[in-house]
Amino acid sequence: MTTPDFAADAVAILPDLVALRRALHADPELGLDLPRTQQKVLDALAGLPLEITTGTRTTSVVAVLRGGLPGPAVLLRGDMDALPIEETTGLDFASVNGTMHACGHDLHTAGLVGAAKLLAARRDELHGSVIFMFQPGEEGHGGAKIMIEEGLLDAAGERPVAAYAIHVAPGPRGVFATRGGAVAAGSNQLFVTVNGRGGHGSQPHQTLDPVPAAAEIVLALQSFVTRRFDAFDPVVLSVTRLSTGDGAVNVIPEQVELAATVRNMSPASLATLQEGLPRVIEGVAAAHGLSAEVRFDTMYPVTVNDPEETSETVDVLRGAFGEQRVVMMPTPMMGSEDFAFVLNEVPGTFIALMTSPPDADSSTIEWNHSPRVVFDDAVLGDQAAALASVAFARTAR
C-alpha cells in the first residue's frame, strides 16, 4: 500500500500544533508530575477515535488508535517534561515560571498530537494499531521505564512490532538524521565522598586532608577513561560537582564530595566502569591514608536503533521528504535518552530532526539545555507527518 502524503495533510493542522506547542512552552512542568501538561494533551486529543488511559505513578497519557484493516501494533513516543532552567530567549511565549522546555519536549508532544490527528483522519486505510506514548519524566526520572512497568507495551492488546521517536535538535531546519546501531549513549552517575580528618589550615600535618586526594581522584578518573577504553567504544566522564561544604577558609574539611556524569556506548564499557571506578577512587584515597565512599548509579542504557527498522524508516522518510532531507549520522550522540528502555523491548528507530530558525548563525547557535536555545515550530507539520508516515508504512508491511 502507498503511504499517504501526510506532509500535505499536515498543512491544515499546523496552526493548531503551533498553538499547542506555544501553550506548552509557556507553562512547562518538571519530572513525573505534569498535571497541566497532561490536561493540555487530553484536550488536544478530545474527539479523536482513541482509547485513552492515564498513568497512576506518573501523569502519562497512552492513546491507542485502531485501524480499519488488520495488521500489527506500532508505538510512537513524545516526551513532555521540561528542565529547571530560567529561560532567556525573549520569545513572546517564553516561560516565566523558572522552568523551560530547553530540550524541545514541547515540540515532541505537539508533534505526537499531530501524528494522532493525521492517522485518525486516515483510520480506514490504517493497518493494525498505533500506540501514542505521551511520556513524563524523560529528564533523569526514567518515565519510559515506569510506563513500561504500568503496561504501556500491552496497551493495544498485543506487543508492538516497532517503536519510533523524533527528537528535535539545532541544525538546518527540516533535516532528519539517524543511524542503525547505537545512536545515543548510556547515562550513569558517579557520587564520591572522600573522608579525612579536618583541622586548622595552618597545620595540615595534624590532619588527613581530603582536598588534595580529591583533586588527584579527579585527574585519575580522566586518566582511567583515556587509558582503559577503546577510542572506538567511547566513554565520557565529566566531574560536574566538587564541594568541601561552606566552612571557614582556614579550616581543612572532614570530607570532600564530588559527582560526575558518565556516558558509555556498550555493555562491555559499562562493566569496566562499574568494576574500575571504585577501585581507582578507593586506591587513591588509601594512598593518602583516607577512605572513600563510592556510588555508581546506572540511569539509562545505550539507545540502540534496530538496523533493519532504521533502514526501512530512512526509506520512508526519503520517500516522504526527499533524499536531501534525510542524512545518516556518522557517529552516535553522547547524550542519553530513556527511549532506550522502549528500544530494549521493541525494535525501532530514534530520529533527530533539525529545527533551528532559517536565520540562525551556525557559529553561535545554542544547543539543547541552553536557556537561550530556540526551536522553530514551523517543523511541526513535518514532524507529525514523519511519525505518521513511519507508523503507517510499518503496520502495512
N, C-alpha and C positions, 0 to 999 in steps of 0.2 A: 504494500500500500504506500502511496506517495504521502509524505508528510505535508500537512497543510502549511500555507505561508503564514505562520504565526506572527512574523515580524510585521506584516501588513495588518493583520488583525489587531495588533497591539497599539496601533496609532490611535484608535478610538478610546482606549482606556488609559493612555499615557497621562492625561491631566489628572485623573483620579489617583494614579500611582504617585505622581509628584506631590500631590496634596497630602496623601497619606505619609509619604516619606518625610515631608517637612513637619507634619504634626508630630511624628515620632522623634524627629531630630530636636525639636523644641522642648520635648518633655521626656528626656531619657531616664532610664532606671537601671540599677545595678544588680548583678548577681542572679539568684534563682527566683526572687520575688518581684515580679514585674506586673502588678495588677492593672495599672493604667495602660501599659503596652498591650497586655492580653486583651483588654476590652476593646482597644482600637482595632486589633486583628479580628476579633469576633464580629464587631460592627462591619468591618470591611468584607467579611465573608458571608454576611447575612443575605439570605435569599438564594444562595447557590445550592445546588443539589448535593450537599456534602453531609457525611456522617461525622459529627464533631464531638470530640471528647477533650477534657482538660485534665491536667495533671493534679496529683494530690500532694506530692512533695515539692513540686515547682508549679509556676504559673504557665506551664506549657500548653500548647494547642496542637492537637492532632486531628487532621481532617482527611477523610477518605472519599475520593470520587470514584464511583463505579461506572465503567464504560459500558456502552451498549453492545459490545462484541466480546467474545471470550478471549482471554489472554491472561498473562501473569500480572503480578503487582510490582510496581517500582516505587521508589521513595525519593522525594525532593526535600532538601533541608534549607531553612533560613534561620539564622540565629538572631536574637532580639535584644541582647543586653548591651549596655554601654560601659564606659570606663570612668574612674574617678579622676577626671581631668577637667580643669577650668577652661572652657572654650574661649579662644581669642580670634576666631575667624572674622568677626564683624558681619556675618551673614544676617539678613533680616529675620531669619528663623533660628538664630543661634540659641543654644541652651543657656539659661541663666541660673540653673539650679546647682551648679558646681560639678555636674557630671556631663559627659559628652559622648556622642556617637563618633568617636575618633577612629573607629575601625570599620565604619561603613555598615554596621549591622542594621541600621535603619533602611538602607537600600536593600539589604538581603531580605528583610521582612516584607517590604513593599513589593519587591520583585517576585517573591513567592506568592503573595496575594495575586499578583498579575498572572502568574502561571496558572493558578487555580481558576481564575476567571476565563482565561483563554481555553483551557482544556474543558471546562464545564460547558462552554459555548459549542464545543465540538464533541460533546459526550457521546452522541450516537455513532460517531466514527471511531471512538477510542476503544482499543482492545484492553481488557483487563481492568486493573485498578491503579490509582495513584494515591500514595500516602503523602500528605503535606505535613512536614515536621517543622513547627514553629518552636524554636528552642531557646529557653533562657539559659543563663549561666555558662556561656562558652568561654568567657574570660577568666579561666582559672578555677571554675566551680564544677566542672565535669557534668554539665547539664545533659549532654548527649548520653552519657553512661546512665544517669538516673532515668531518663526517658526510656532507654532500652530495658532497664530493670522493671519499669512500670508497664511494659508490654507494647512499646512502640512498634516493634517488628512484626507483631501479630495483629495489628490494627485492622488489616484488610481480611483477616481470616486465613491468610497464608503468608509465608515469609516473602518479602520482596526479592526479586531476582537481581536487582541492581539498585544503586543509590547514587544520587548526584547532588552536588552543591556548587554554588558560584560564590566567590569571594572577591569583592572589589579591591582595587589597588591603584596607586598612582601610575600613570603612563599614558600612552596615546589613546585617546578616548575611543571605546568601542572595540578594542583588540582583545581577543580571548587567548589565554595561554594555559597550557597544561603539559603533562608528560606522563608516560607509563612508569610504573615502579614508584619508588619513594618520591614524594612531592613536597612534603613538609616534615620537619624534624620532630623527634620525640622531645618532650619537655620534662625536666626534672628540677628539683630544688634542693640545694645543699645548705644545711644550717650547722654552724660550728660554734662551740663555746670553749675557749681556751682558759683553763683555770690556773691561777697562780696564787701568790701571796703578796698582798699590797703593802704599801708603806710610804715613807717620805721620799719625795722625788730627789732629795739630795743624798740619799743613802740607798742606791739601788742594790748594793751588795747585801743589804739586810732583807731583801725581798726576793721573790721569784717573779720577775717582771714578765707578764704575758704579752706585752706590746711588741717587742722585737720578735718574739716567737710567732705572733700572729702575722707580722709582716713577712717573715720567712715562709709561713704557710701559704700566703697569697702568691708569692713567687714560685713556690714549689708546685702549687696547683697548675700554674701556667706551664711549667716545665713538664709536668706529668702529661698534660694534654698534647704538647708538641712532640713528645718522645715516645709515647705509648700507643699512638693511634696512626693507622694508615691515612695518608693525606687524601686518599680516595674514599675513605669512610669517615667523614669529618666529625669532629666533636668541637663544640664551642663552650667554653666555661668563662663566665664573666662574674667576678665578685662585685656585687652591687650594694652591699651594706658592710660597714666596718665601724664598730662602736665600742667605746670604753665607758659609755654612760655619760653623765654630766657632772662628774666630780670636780673637785678643785684642781687647778692646773698643776699644783705642786704635790699631787698625790698619785703614786703609782697604783693603778687599779687592781682589784682582785681578779677581774675577768675581762676578756675581750670577746665580743661576739661578731661573727661575720656570716654573711649569707651570699649565695651565688645562684644564678640560673645556669643550668647545664643542658645543652642540646646535643642530641645524638641521632644517628641515621640507621642504626642496625641493632638487632638483639645482642650481637657479639660485643659491640662497643658499650652497650648498657651494662652487660655483665662485668666487663672490665672496670667500668666506673664504680659499680656497686662494691666490687672487691678492693679496688686500688685506692680510691679516695680516702676511706677511713685509715688505711694502712699508712699512707703518706702523712696525713694530718696528725695522727697519733704518734707517728715516728718523730716528726719534727718537734712536737710538744715534749716528748720524752727526752729528746736530746738536750732540752733546756731544763730538765727536771720538773716539767709541768705535766698536766693531764689535759685531755681534750675530749669533749663530748661531740659526737658526730651523728647527724640525722640526714639521710638521703631519701627524699620523697620522689617517687615516680608519679608524675602528673598525667601526661598524655603520651600514648605510644606514637611511633612514627606513622605518618599518614601515607598509606601506600595505595596508589591507583592500580587497578587491575589492567594489565596491558591490553587484553582483548577488548574490554569495555571502553578503554580510553581510545583505542584506535577507531572503534565504531563511533564514539562520541565526536571525535575530531572530524570524521567524515560527515556526520550530521550537521555540525556547526559550519563546516566549509560549504556544504550544500545550501544552508540557510543564509549565510552572510558573505560568502566569497572566500577564496583562498587567502587573500591578503589580510584578512581579519582574524585568522587563526594561526598562532605560532606555537612551536614546540619549545618548552623550556629546556635549556641545555643542562641545568643542574637543579636540584631541589632547593626550596627555600629553607632557611634555618629557623624561621618562625614555626610555630606549632598550631595545631588545630584539633579540637576534640571531635570533629567529624571522623577522626581516626577510629574512634570507638565503633562507629557505624561501619566503616570500611573493614574493620576486623571481623565483622559478622557477615557482611554483604559485599560482593564485588561491585566496584563502581568507580567514579571519577570525581575528583576535586578540581575545579577550574577557577582560574583567575580571570577577572575582567577589568581592563584598564579604564579609569574613569576621571582622569584629570581634565579640567576645562581646556578648551582648544587654545586659549591664550596663555596657558601656564608655561613658565620658563623651566625647561627640564633641568637646568643647572641649579635652581634654587627650590625645586619642588619639595613640598612637605610630604612625609610618609605617614602611614598608619600609626596611630597612637600619638601623633603630634597634636598640640592644642590648636594648631593653625592649618591642619590638613583640610582640604576641600575636595569633595567628590561631586562630579557633575551628574545630577539626576536625570539628565537627558538620555542616559543609557538605560533607564528603567524599562522602556518598551522592549529593547533588545535583550535585556537580562531576562525578563519574563518570557519572551519568545524562545530564548535559548533553552531555558528549563523545560518549557512546554514541548519543544521540538525533540529534545533527547528522550523525554519520558514517552511521548507518543511513538517515536520510532522504536524504542526498546520494547514496548508492550506489543508492537505489531510484528516483531521478529519471530 
